[in-house]
């Protein structure tokens, strides 16, 4: 019997959504159903649950930068997601990381510069019509991100959570689908340079602020990520 490799060091294999769309099943396959959350509340218009908008133009304007940095800081800390979107994507992502580190009070450009040199993956996703669209959940409530022309949805990833030593949280997110129409999206995954270790920034740890996460080499981090178990929290596995 042929041996099974430990890992392909890539995304976990799942059933093709295109094939599922052709088959038009009456129910959603169990692979795509979460039954660990009860009593789901759909929130569409509560002003306290609207995703914050960050104006990049205000970030680069010295007259408005301080106030917008505070909004960015609160968005990263409290909302776990940002609103704001190749080589142009690289420049934009590097700028966003630069302002995130500024909001954290980190003066060194090492982190943002590492994203200038890092790998970027672009993925095109097709979400077919879903017979049970209500199965896609975020915690115990839906928080809708309204499409805004000219804006980009930016998620704070787990690497940023580690670098911030848990001050900023990586979002648990699910794609929103439609019962009747397919949805297409283009996603860019941004990673720091392979030369940088992934761990809490030194300025954010010390007496009274112990490191929450382990420091790993770039290779160690991604080896653990691609060999993770789906039923376990990856970010929790990095905690000391």
C-alpha positions as CSV (number, residue, x, y, z in Angstrom):
1,X,0.0,0.0,0.0
2,X,1.3,3.4,-1.0
3,X,2.3,5.6,2.0
4,X,0.4,8.7,2.6
5,X,2.5,11.9,2.8
6,X,2.4,13.8,6.1
7,X,1.4,17.0,4.3
8,X,1.2,18.6,0.9
9,X,2.2,21.9,2.6
10,X,-0.8,23.5,1.0
11,X,-4.5,24.1,1.6
12,X,-6.5,21.2,2.9
13,X,-8.3,19.2,0.2
14,X,-12.1,19.6,0.2
15,X,-14.9,18.6,-2.2
16,X,-15.0,20.8,-5.4
17,X,-17.7,23.4,-5.0
18,X,-18.0,23.5,-8.8
19,X,-18.8,19.8,-8.8
20,X,-21.3,20.3,-6.0
21,X,-23.0,23.1,-8.0
22,X,-23.4,20.9,-11.0
23,X,-24.9,18.1,-8.8
24,X,-27.3,20.6,-7.2
25,X,-27.7,18.7,-3.9
26,X,-30.8,19.4,-1.8
27,X,-28.8,19.7,1.4
28,X,-25.4,21.0,2.2
29,X,-22.7,18.3,2.7
30,X,-21.7,17.8,6.3
31,X,-18.2,19.1,5.5
32,X,-19.6,22.6,5.2
33,X,-21.9,22.6,8.2
34,X,-21.0,23.8,11.6
35,X,-23.2,22.4,14.4
36,X,-21.2,23.9,17.3
37,X,-23.1,27.2,17.5
38,X,-26.7,27.4,18.7
39,X,-29.3,30.2,18.8
40,X,-28.0,32.2,15.8
41,X,-29.0,35.8,15.7
42,X,-28.9,37.6,12.4
43,X,-27.8,41.3,12.8
44,X,-28.2,43.5,9.8
45,X,-28.7,47.1,11.0
46,X,-27.5,47.5,14.5
47,X,-25.1,50.5,14.4
48,X,-23.0,49.0,17.1
49,X,-22.3,46.0,14.9
50,X,-21.3,47.8,11.7
51,X,-17.8,47.1,10.5
52,X,-15.6,50.2,10.9
53,X,-14.3,52.0,7.8
54,X,-10.7,53.2,7.7
55,X,-9.8,56.0,5.2
56,X,-6.3,55.4,3.9
57,X,-6.2,59.0,2.6
58,X,-6.6,60.2,6.2
59,X,-3.8,57.8,7.4
60,X,-1.3,59.4,5.1
61,X,-2.4,63.0,5.9
62,X,-0.5,64.3,8.9
63,X,-3.4,66.5,9.9
64,X,-5.9,63.6,10.2
65,X,-3.4,60.7,10.8
66,X,-3.6,60.6,14.6
67,X,-7.4,60.3,14.7
68,X,-7.5,57.7,11.9
69,X,-4.7,55.7,13.6
70,X,-6.9,55.5,16.7
71,X,-9.8,54.2,14.6
72,X,-7.5,51.7,13.0
73,X,-6.2,50.6,16.5
74,X,-9.8,50.1,17.7
75,X,-10.8,48.3,14.5
76,X,-7.9,45.8,14.9
77,X,-8.5,45.4,18.6
78,X,-12.3,45.3,18.9
79,X,-13.5,44.2,15.6
80,X,-10.9,41.7,14.3
81,X,-11.4,43.0,10.8
82,X,-10.8,46.1,8.6
83,X,-12.4,47.8,5.7
84,X,-10.1,49.1,3.1
85,X,-7.8,46.4,-1.9
86,X,-0.3,41.7,-8.2
87,X,2.1,44.6,-7.1
88,X,-0.4,47.2,-6.3
89,X,-1.9,44.8,-3.6
90,X,1.6,44.3,-2.2
91,X,2.1,48.1,-1.8
92,X,-1.3,48.5,-0.2
93,X,-0.8,45.6,2.2
94,X,2.6,46.9,3.1
95,X,1.1,50.3,3.9
96,X,-1.7,48.8,6.0
97,X,0.8,46.7,8.0
98,X,3.0,49.9,8.4
99,X,0.0,51.8,9.9
100,X,-1.0,48.7,12.1
101,X,2.5,48.7,13.6
102,X,2.3,52.4,14.2
103,X,-1.1,51.9,16.0
104,X,0.7,49.4,18.2
105,X,3.4,51.9,19.0
106,X,6.1,50.0,17.1
107,X,8.6,52.3,15.5
108,X,10.8,49.8,13.7
109,X,9.9,49.3,10.0
110,X,11.1,45.7,10.0
111,X,7.7,44.1,10.2
112,X,6.1,46.2,7.4
113,X,9.2,45.8,5.2
114,X,9.0,42.0,5.6
115,X,5.6,42.1,4.0
116,X,7.1,44.0,1.0
117,X,9.4,41.0,0.5
118,X,7.0,38.2,1.4
119,X,5.0,35.8,-0.6
120,X,1.5,36.8,-1.9
121,X,-1.1,34.2,-3.0
122,X,-4.1,35.3,-5.0
123,X,-7.1,32.9,-5.0
124,X,-10.3,33.2,-7.0
125,X,-13.2,31.6,-5.2
126,X,-16.6,30.5,-6.7
127,X,-19.4,30.1,-4.2
128,X,-22.3,28.3,-6.0
129,X,-25.9,28.9,-5.0
130,X,-26.4,27.3,-1.6
131,X,-29.7,25.5,-0.7
132,X,-29.0,26.3,3.0
133,X,-27.2,29.6,3.1
134,X,-28.1,30.1,6.8
135,X,-25.5,27.4,7.7
136,X,-22.6,29.7,7.2
137,X,-21.9,31.2,10.6
138,X,-19.7,33.7,12.5
139,X,-19.7,33.1,16.2
140,X,-23.4,33.5,17.3
141,X,-24.3,36.4,15.1
142,X,-24.0,37.6,11.5
143,X,-22.3,40.9,11.1
144,X,-22.8,42.0,7.5
145,X,-20.0,43.7,5.6
146,X,-21.7,45.8,3.0
147,X,-20.0,46.0,-0.4
148,X,-18.6,49.5,-0.8
149,X,-17.3,50.6,-4.3
150,X,-13.6,51.4,-4.2
151,X,-13.1,49.7,-0.7
152,X,-11.3,46.6,0.2
153,X,-12.1,44.1,3.0
154,X,-9.0,43.4,5.0
155,X,-8.9,40.6,7.6
156,X,-6.3,40.7,10.4
157,X,-4.6,37.3,10.1
158,X,-3.2,35.0,12.7
159,X,0.3,36.2,12.0
160,X,-0.7,39.7,13.0
161,X,-2.4,38.4,16.1
162,X,0.9,36.7,17.1
163,X,3.0,39.8,16.4
164,X,0.6,41.9,18.5
165,X,0.9,39.4,21.3
166,X,-2.9,39.0,21.2
167,X,-3.8,42.7,21.3
168,X,-5.3,42.2,17.9
169,X,-7.4,39.1,17.1
170,X,-7.6,37.2,13.9
171,X,-11.2,37.0,12.8
172,X,-13.2,33.8,12.5
173,X,-15.0,34.5,9.2
174,X,-17.3,32.7,6.8
175,X,-18.2,33.6,3.3
176,X,-21.8,34.9,2.7
177,X,-23.5,33.0,-0.1
178,X,-26.8,33.4,-1.9
179,X,-29.5,30.8,-2.3
180,X,-30.1,31.6,-6.0
181,X,-27.0,33.2,-7.5
182,X,-23.3,32.2,-7.5
183,X,-20.7,34.5,-6.0
184,X,-17.2,35.2,-7.2
185,X,-14.4,36.7,-5.0
186,X,-10.7,37.4,-5.5
187,X,-8.7,37.1,-2.3
188,X,-5.0,38.0,-1.7
189,X,-3.2,36.3,1.1
190,X,-0.2,38.4,2.3
191,X,2.7,36.9,4.2
192,X,5.9,38.3,5.7
193,X,9.4,37.4,4.3
194,X,10.7,33.9,5.0
195,X,13.7,35.5,6.7
196,X,11.7,36.8,9.6
197,X,10.7,34.9,12.7
198,X,7.0,34.9,13.6
199,X,6.4,35.8,17.2
200,X,5.4,38.6,19.5
201,X,7.1,42.0,18.8
202,X,9.8,42.5,21.5
203,X,8.4,46.0,22.4
204,X,5.1,44.4,23.3
205,X,6.5,41.9,25.9
206,X,8.4,42.4,29.1
207,X,7.7,42.6,32.8
208,X,3.9,42.5,33.3
209,X,3.4,41.6,29.6
210,X,4.6,38.0,29.1
211,X,4.6,36.6,25.6
212,X,1.3,34.9,24.8
213,X,2.5,33.0,21.8
214,X,5.7,31.1,20.9
215,X,8.2,32.5,18.5
216,X,8.7,30.2,15.5
217,X,10.8,30.4,12.3
218,X,8.8,31.1,9.1
219,X,9.3,27.5,8.1
220,X,8.2,26.1,11.5
221,X,5.1,28.3,11.5
222,X,3.8,27.2,8.1
223,X,4.8,23.6,8.7
224,X,2.5,23.6,11.8
225,X,-0.2,25.5,9.9
226,X,-0.4,23.0,7.0
227,X,-0.3,20.0,9.4
228,X,-3.0,21.3,11.8
229,X,-6.1,19.4,12.6
230,X,-9.3,21.0,11.5
231,X,-11.1,20.3,14.8
232,X,-8.4,22.2,16.8
233,X,-7.8,25.9,17.0
234,X,-4.5,26.7,15.3
235,X,-4.0,30.0,17.0
236,X,-4.5,28.4,20.4
237,X,-1.9,25.8,19.5
238,X,0.7,28.6,19.3
239,X,0.0,29.8,22.8
240,X,2.7,29.3,25.5
